[in-house]
């Protein structure tokens, strides 16, 4: 089953500052929960670009780490970027990141939209119901808190499913 997760958050900083943070791949570590044991593997360019491949190692369960390879498939400077999993724990992972200045130009509405499929039927559906959906919600809640501390107020509510 294909699922989605959608989040919006107002960031009280200029677009250029917000974009600069998110266009720097190494900043992903700052908004990822420590218990995920997230590590970027190998060299990664200072700024993202379309076609960039980024390899990570993440903890999916205590003591179990997997390789995750994503490709930055689309970038429109200051507006949006898309990352897609090429190798990793999901059958499908397509993550769109949008950045839109508010009408007064004093803040940015940041939108995350993830389309994903767990795979491993029928076990994947059970795993999603009892663990994966909750884990994704917790990861994006953590991310939202870190971003709010850096840029402004917390997001509107959302959940995976």
JOHU-V113489 format. One record per residue. N is the residue number from 1. RES is the residue in one small letter. OMEGA is omega in whole degrees, -180 to 180 (999 if undefined). NEAR is the number of other C-alpha atoms within 8 Angstrom. D_FIRST is the distance of its C-alpha to the first C-alpha in Angstrom with 2 decimals. Layout:
[[N/RES/OMEGA/NEAR/D_FIRST] [N/RES/OMEGA/NEAR/D_FIRST]]
//
This chain:
[[1/x/177/6/0.00] [2/x/-176/7/3.78] [3/x/176/9/6.28] [4/x/175/10/10.02] [5/x/-177/12/13.28] [6/x/178/11/16.49] [7/x/172/11/20.03] [8/x/-177/10/23.50] [9/x/176/12/26.75] [10/x/-180/12/30.35] [11/x/-174/14/32.34] [12/x/177/10/36.09] [13/x/177/11/37.23] [14/x/-180/11/37.99] [15/x/-177/12/35.28] [16/x/180/7/37.08] [17/x/180/8/36.97] [18/x/-179/12/33.29] [19/x/-179/10/32.37] [20/x/179/8/34.68] [21/x/-175/8/32.93] [22/x/179/9/29.38] [23/x/179/8/30.67] [24/x/-174/11/32.05] [25/x/-178/11/29.48] [26/x/178/8/31.51] [27/x/178/9/31.02] [28/x/179/9/27.42] [29/x/-177/8/29.04] [30/x/-178/6/30.75] [31/x/179/10/27.58] [32/x/-180/11/25.67] [33/x/-178/10/26.30] [34/x/-177/6/28.96] [35/x/176/5/27.22] [36/x/180/9/24.65] [37/x/-176/10/27.65] [38/x/178/12/26.59] [39/x/172/8/28.91] [40/x/-178/9/29.11] [41/x/177/8/30.41] [42/x/180/5/33.15] [43/x/176/4/34.70] [44/x/-180/7/32.81] [45/x/-179/6/34.42] [46/x/179/7/35.66] [47/x/179/7/33.78] [48/x/178/10/30.40] [49/x/179/8/30.37] [50/x/-178/9/28.09] [51/x/-179/8/27.50] [52/x/176/9/28.13] [53/x/-180/8/26.41] [54/x/-178/10/26.30] [55/x/180/11/25.87] [56/x/165/11/25.32] [57/x/-179/13/25.30] [58/x/174/12/23.37] [59/x/179/13/23.41] [60/x/175/8/20.12] [61/x/178/6/22.11] [62/x/179/5/25.87] [63/x/-180/5/27.56] [64/x/179/7/24.51] [65/x/179/10/24.28] [66/x/176/10/22.19] [67/x/178/10/22.89] [68/x/178/13/20.84] [69/x/177/12/21.93] [70/x/174/12/21.13] [71/x/171/13/22.65] [72/x/-172/15/23.96] [73/x/-179/11/23.15] [74/x/174/11/24.80] [75/x/167/11/27.60] [76/x/-173/7/29.69] [77/x/177/5/32.37] [78/x/-177/8/32.44] [79/x/-178/9/29.51] [80/x/167/12/26.16] [81/x/-178/12/24.54] [82/x/171/12/21.18] [83/x/179/12/20.14] [84/x/176/12/17.56] [85/x/173/13/16.95] [86/x/175/8/18.66] [87/x/179/8/18.85] [88/x/-171/10/17.31] [89/x/-178/7/14.98] [90/x/173/10/11.64] [91/x/177/9/10.18] [92/x/173/11/10.19] [93/x/-179/11/12.43] [94/x/-173/11/14.22] [95/x/178/11/16.63] [96/x/180/12/19.03] [97/x/-180/11/22.24] [98/x/-179/11/24.58] [99/x/-178/13/28.17] [100/x/177/9/30.25] [101/x/173/12/33.77] [102/x/-177/9/34.61] [103/x/180/4/37.25] [104/x/178/6/40.04] [105/x/-177/8/38.96] [106/x/-178/9/39.33] [107/x/-179/13/35.70] [108/x/170/16/32.34] [109/x/178/13/29.04] [110/x/-180/12/26.43] [111/x/172/12/22.81] [112/x/173/12/19.83] [113/x/-180/11/16.51] [114/x/171/11/13.73] [115/x/-175/12/10.55] [116/x/172/12/8.55] [117/x/-178/11/5.99] [118/x/-173/13/7.62] [119/x/177/10/7.75] [120/x/-179/7/10.38] [121/x/-8/6/8.89] [122/x/-177/6/9.93] [123/x/-180/7/11.73] [124/x/179/10/9.11] [125/x/178/12/7.67] [126/x/178/8/11.41] [127/x/178/9/12.31] [128/x/-178/11/10.15] [129/x/-174/9/11.81] [130/x/-175/8/15.18] [131/x/-171/8/15.55] [132/x/180/9/13.24] [133/x/178/12/12.52] [134/x/-180/11/16.28] [135/x/178/8/17.29] [136/x/177/9/15.73] [137/x/180/11/17.41] [138/x/179/8/20.58] [139/x/-180/10/20.65] [140/x/173/8/20.42] [141/x/178/8/22.94] [142/x/180/11/25.23] [143/x/-180/11/24.95] [144/x/178/11/25.82] [145/x/179/9/28.82] [146/x/-180/10/30.09] [147/x/179/12/29.83] [148/x/178/12/31.54] [149/x/-177/8/34.32] [150/x/-170/6/34.86] [151/x/-178/10/34.51] [152/x/-171/11/34.56] [153/x/-179/10/32.89] [154/x/-175/10/29.55] [155/x/167/10/26.39] [156/x/-175/7/25.14] [157/x/177/5/22.69] [158/x/178/8/18.96] [159/x/179/8/16.10] [160/x/175/11/12.68] [161/x/999/6/9.83]]
//
